[in-house]
Amino acid sequence: MKKIIAILSTLCILGLMIYTYNNGRAFHGGKGSHAISDLAKIEQKTKIDPIKEKDIEQEKLKALRDKAGNTATFEISNAYRSKCASCHGVDGSGLQNGKKLMGPALIGQSEEKLYTDLVDFKAGRKENLIMKGLLLNLSEEELKDFAKEISQFKAKKEALNN
């Protein structure tokens, strides 16, 4: 029985080899190789228009405006910029370029509420892994400094608008 199965398997493999050879070898110039030449023809037909210098200048100006809008509102500490601004916005509004960020708006909250929230996040009483990770190694004094700085954002923003 084993010999019969071995002979049938050998015949099937030989048959498949002959079939592949007759229909064009996929990796040696058969039908599969035509896909590469077809891609080359399509690539030649769809040429990308060169980017105009005017478009490049407009993109640079837009990037500068966006950057200025994000950083020039009022002075913030490097600690806030590195730990908080990416989620809560440079001015604590929770927005960047008019789009909602991951963190909620902090602007307008009192120093006491902010400090309490920071302590709760650090202690794990409020669940947020990102906040807990950011606050884990900060001292109570640093938390108070963050709360004090953020509580002043509303007054700083109003002073800029006037």
Secondary structure, 3 states (H helix, E strand, C coil): CHHHHHHHHHHHHHHHHHHHHHCCCCCCCCHHHHHHHHHHHHHHHCCCCCCCHHHHHHHHHHHHHHHHHHHCCCCCCHHHHHHCHHHHCCCCCCEECCEECCCCCCCCCCHHHHHHHHHHHHHCCCCCHHHHHHHCCCCHHHHHHHHHHHHCHHHHHHHHHC
